[in-house]
Amino acid sequence: MEDELMLTRARTMYNNLATDLVDFGPLFPGIDPIFLTSFDTDINTATAFPRDNVVMSNIKVLTADVNASVAEGFRALDALDIYAQLAYKDSPAKQRVFGQDTWQKARNDQEKMVFALQHAREFANQNPYKADLIAKGYTQANIDSLETIRASIVLKNGLQEKAKSGRPVTTQDRILVYNVVWERMTTVATCALLVYRDNAAKLEQYRLYPPGTTVTTTVIVHVTRLAIPVQGATVHLKNTTIASGETGTDGNVSFESGDMPATVDVEVTHPLHSPITLNDQPVLNGAVTVIEAQFV
């Protein structure tokens, strides 16, 4: 997708999200007003980003952008702390294993925030802490967002330092800034799959690519029985022109198309099992969607 088209699509998605934010909050607490503000900031930064061989001059914009990401990081850490308190009511030591003692100093320091986010994610993403947090409502998306924010701060801080030293902007720098926006877009589009799984019209508003754009969309159907992959099952996407496929040893069969619908109807058959029908399964246009099918 060309830069201008991607930014136009990002702004459209941002505007839709600003209207629909209340729909996302109950399922995805991380999609909140702070996320929305950061999304807006990232789009503005990418839009104002200089082309090749032009020296960056707008240091104030980049500084504000770094500060916005640091603030987002502190909010993400604060949310983790709340879930830690819920998970370990009787163990203050376990509550604070995520590095809370360093967070106040990191609140206005991008380098300290980078280390704080890295430490917090390392512990939140390992058991038993991961399982205990998820049991209280924390999600894998929340855990992964700690790394996304950390990487964003590192990127933006590096660009800020380049601007201060008067170094020219390269094509690679611009790609990295645009990738920050793309990360926001894919996050929102993925969350929309669940928020609007029964509303095809709304799903259309959160497509990564505009309707009619020729991009490859991949749907992987993973077939299991009692959590064991089933080989040799025939999978058919009923409402498309794509041919049927057969699962391999990993229980997966992959379908690719440049014209995949927003939702698909899946039919799975196997000589030893009763058929499975999964209707209206949301598809993430231009990316990979995994659909789980389980024989009884």
C-alpha positions in Angstrom: 0.0 0.0 0.0 1.4 3.4 -0.9 2.2 5.8 2.0 -0.6 8.3 1.2 -3.2 5.6 0.9 -2.1 3.9 4.2 -2.3 7.3 6.1 -5.7 8.0 4.6 -6.9 4.5 5.7 -5.4 5.1 9.1 -7.2 8.4 9.5 -10.5 6.7 8.5 -10.0 3.9 11.0 -9.1 6.5 13.7 -12.3 8.4 13.0 -14.4 5.3 13.2 -12.7 4.2 16.4 -13.3 7.7 18.0 -17.0 7.1 17.4 -17.0 3.4 18.4 -14.6 3.5 21.3 -17.3 2.5 23.8 -17.8 -0.8 21.9 -14.2 -1.8 22.3 -13.6 -1.0 25.9 -15.6 -3.9 27.5 -13.6 -6.5 25.6 -10.3 -4.7 25.1 -9.4 -2.3 28.0 -6.2 -1.3 26.2 -8.3 0.3 23.4 -9.1 3.4 25.4 -8.9 7.2 25.1 -5.1 7.1 25.7 -4.7 4.6 22.9 -6.9 6.8 20.7 -4.7 9.9 21.5 -1.5 8.0 20.7 -3.0 6.7 17.5 -3.8 10.3 16.4 -0.3 11.4 17.4 1.3 8.6 15.4 -0.7 9.4 12.3 0.2 13.1 12.6 3.9 12.2 13.0 3.9 10.0 10.0 2.0 12.6 7.9 4.5 15.3 8.8 7.6 13.1 8.4 10.1 14.6 5.9 10.9 12.8 2.7 14.4 11.5 1.8 17.4 13.9 1.9 15.5 16.4 4.0 16.9 17.3 7.4 14.4 17.0 10.2 13.5 20.3 11.7 10.4 19.7 13.7 12.0 18.5 16.9 9.1 19.6 19.0 6.7 17.3 17.3 9.0 14.3 17.8 9.6 15.2 21.5 5.8 15.4 22.1 5.5 12.1 20.3 8.1 10.4 22.6 6.4 11.9 25.6 3.0 10.6 24.5 4.4 7.0 24.1 6.1 7.2 27.6 2.7 8.3 29.1 1.1 5.4 27.3 3.7 3.1 28.8 3.0 4.3 32.3 -0.7 3.8 31.8 -0.1 0.2 30.6 2.1 -0.5 33.7 -0.5 1.0 36.0 -3.1 -1.4 34.5 -0.7 -4.3 35.1 -0.3 -3.2 38.7 -4.1 -3.3 39.2 -4.4 -6.9 37.9 -1.3 -7.9 40.0 -3.1 -6.6 43.1 -6.2 -8.7 42.2 -4.1 -11.8 41.5 -2.0 -11.6 44.6 -4.1 -10.0 47.3 -2.2 -12.0 50.0 1.3 -11.6 48.6 2.7 -8.0 48.4 6.0 -9.5 47.2 4.4 -11.2 44.2 2.4 -8.1 43.5 5.5 -6.1 43.0 7.6 -8.6 41.1 6.9 -6.6 37.9 9.2 -3.8 38.9 6.7 -1.3 40.4 9.4 0.3 42.6 11.1 1.8 39.5 7.9 3.0 37.7 7.7 6.5 39.3 11.2 7.4 38.2 10.4 6.1 34.7 7.2 8.2 34.4 9.1 11.1 32.7 12.2 9.3 31.5 12.1 7.5 28.2 15.2 5.3 28.9 13.9 4.2 32.3 10.5 3.6 30.8 12.0 1.3 28.2 13.7 -0.8 30.9 10.5 -0.8 33.0 8.3 -2.1 30.2 10.9 -4.7 29.2 11.1 -6.0 32.8 7.3 -6.0 33.3 6.7 -7.9 30.1 9.3 -10.5 30.9 7.6 -11.4 34.2 4.0 -11.0 32.9 4.7 -13.3 30.0 6.0 -16.2 32.1 4.1 -18.6 34.4 2.9 -18.7 37.0 2.4 -14.9 36.7 0.9 -15.0 33.2 -1.7 -17.6 34.1 -2.6 -15.8 37.4 -3.0 -12.5 35.6 -5.1 -13.9 32.8 -7.3 -15.6 35.3 -8.2 -12.1 36.6 -9.0 -10.7 33.2 -5.6 -9.5 31.9 -5.0 -10.6 28.3 -2.2 -11.7 26.1 -2.8 -8.6 24.1 -2.2 -6.5 27.2 1.1 -8.3 27.8 2.2 -7.9 24.1 1.3 -4.2 24.2 4.1 -3.7 26.8 6.6 -4.7 24.1 4.9 -2.7 21.4 5.0 0.5 23.5 8.6 -0.2 24.5 9.7 -0.6 20.8 7.8 2.5 19.8 9.6 4.6 22.5 13.0 3.3 21.3 12.2 4.1 17.7 10.8 7.6 18.4 13.6 8.5 20.8 16.2 7.5 18.2 14.5 9.6 15.6 14.4 12.5 18.0 18.2 12.2 18.6 18.8 12.1 14.9 16.8 15.3 14.5 18.7 17.1 17.2 22.0 16.2 15.6 20.8 17.3 12.2 21.2 13.9 10.5 19.2 13.4 7.2 16.1 11.3 7.2 16.4 8.0 5.3 13.8 5.9 3.6 14.2 3.3 6.3 13.4 5.9 9.0 10.2 6.8 7.3 9.2 3.1 7.0 9.8 2.6 10.7 7.5 5.6 11.6 4.8 4.3 9.2 5.1 0.9 10.8 4.1 2.4 14.1 0.9 3.5 12.5 0.4 0.2 10.8 0.8 -1.6 14.2 -2.0 0.6 15.6 -4.2 -0.3 12.6 -3.6 -4.0 12.8 -4.4 -3.9 16.5 -7.7 -2.2 16.0 -8.6 -4.3 13.0 -7.9 -7.5 14.9 -9.9 -6.4 17.9 -12.8 -5.5 15.6 -13.0 -9.1 14.5 -14.4 -9.9 18.0 -16.2 -6.7 18.7 -18.2 -6.8 15.4 -18.1 -10.5 14.6 -21.9 -10.4 14.1 -21.9 -7.1 12.2 -20.5 -7.4 8.7 -21.1 -3.7 7.9 -19.1 -2.6 10.9 -16.3 -5.0 10.1 -16.1 -3.5 6.7 -15.3 -0.1 8.3 -12.2 -1.7 10.0 -10.7 -3.4 7.1 -7.0 -2.8 6.8 -7.3 -2.3 3.0 -10.1 -0.4 1.2 -12.7 -2.5 -0.6 -11.5 -3.4 -4.1 -7.8 -3.3 -3.2 -6.0 -6.4 -4.4 -4.1 -7.8 -1.5 -3.5 -11.4 -0.3 -5.6 -12.5 2.6 -4.9 -15.8 4.3 -7.3 -17.9 6.3 -5.9 -20.9 8.2 -8.4 -23.4 9.5 -7.0 -25.4 12.4 -8.9 -28.7 13.0 -8.5 -30.7 16.2 -10.2 -33.3 18.4 -9.4 -33.3 22.1 -6.7 -30.7 21.4 -5.0 -33.1 18.9 -4.6 -32.0 15.3 -6.7 -33.9 12.8 -5.0 -34.9 9.5 -7.0 -35.5 6.4 -10.1 -33.4 7.2 -11.7 -31.7 4.2 -12.3 -28.0 4.7 -14.5 -25.9 2.5 -15.1 -22.1 2.6 -18.7 -22.2 1.5 -19.3 -18.6 0.5 -16.2 -18.2 -1.6 -15.0 -19.5 -5.0 -11.9 -20.9 -3.3 -11.4 -24.7 -3.7 -11.6 -27.0 -0.7 -8.4 -28.0 1.1 -7.3 -30.9 3.3 -5.6 -30.6 6.7 -2.0 -31.7 7.1 -0.2 -33.4 10.0 -0.5 -30.1 12.0 -4.3 -30.0 11.5 -3.9 -26.9 9.4 -5.2 -26.0 5.9 -4.5 -22.6 4.4 -6.5 -20.5 1.9 -5.2 -17.4 0.2 -7.1 -15.0 -1.9 -7.0 -11.4 -3.2 -10.7 -11.2 -2.9 -11.6 -12.8 0.5 -15.0 -11.7 2.0 -15.3 -10.0 5.4 -16.7 -13.2 6.8 -16.6 -16.8 5.7 -18.7 -19.9 6.3 -16.6 -23.0 7.1 -17.6 -26.6 6.6 -15.3 -29.4 7.9 -15.8 -33.1 7.1 -13.9 -36.2 8.0 -14.8 -39.9 7.5 -14.6 -40.6 11.3 -16.3 -37.6 12.7 -19.6 -35.6 12.4 -19.3 -32.6 10.2 -18.6 -29.1 11.6 -20.2 -25.9 10.3 -18.9 -22.5 11.4 -20.8 -19.6 9.9 -20.0 -15.9 9.7 -16.3 -16.2 10.8 -14.7 -12.8 10.6 -11.7 -12.4 8.3 -8.9 -9.9 8.8 -8.4 -8.5 5.3 -4.8 -8.3 4.0 -3.5 -10.4 6.9 -3.7 -13.9 8.5 -6.9 -15.1 10.3 -6.8 -18.5 12.2 -10.2 -20.2 12.6 -10.4 -23.0 15.2 -12.6 -26.0 14.4 -12.9 -28.9 16.9 -14.6 -32.2 16.3 -16.6 -33.5 19.3 
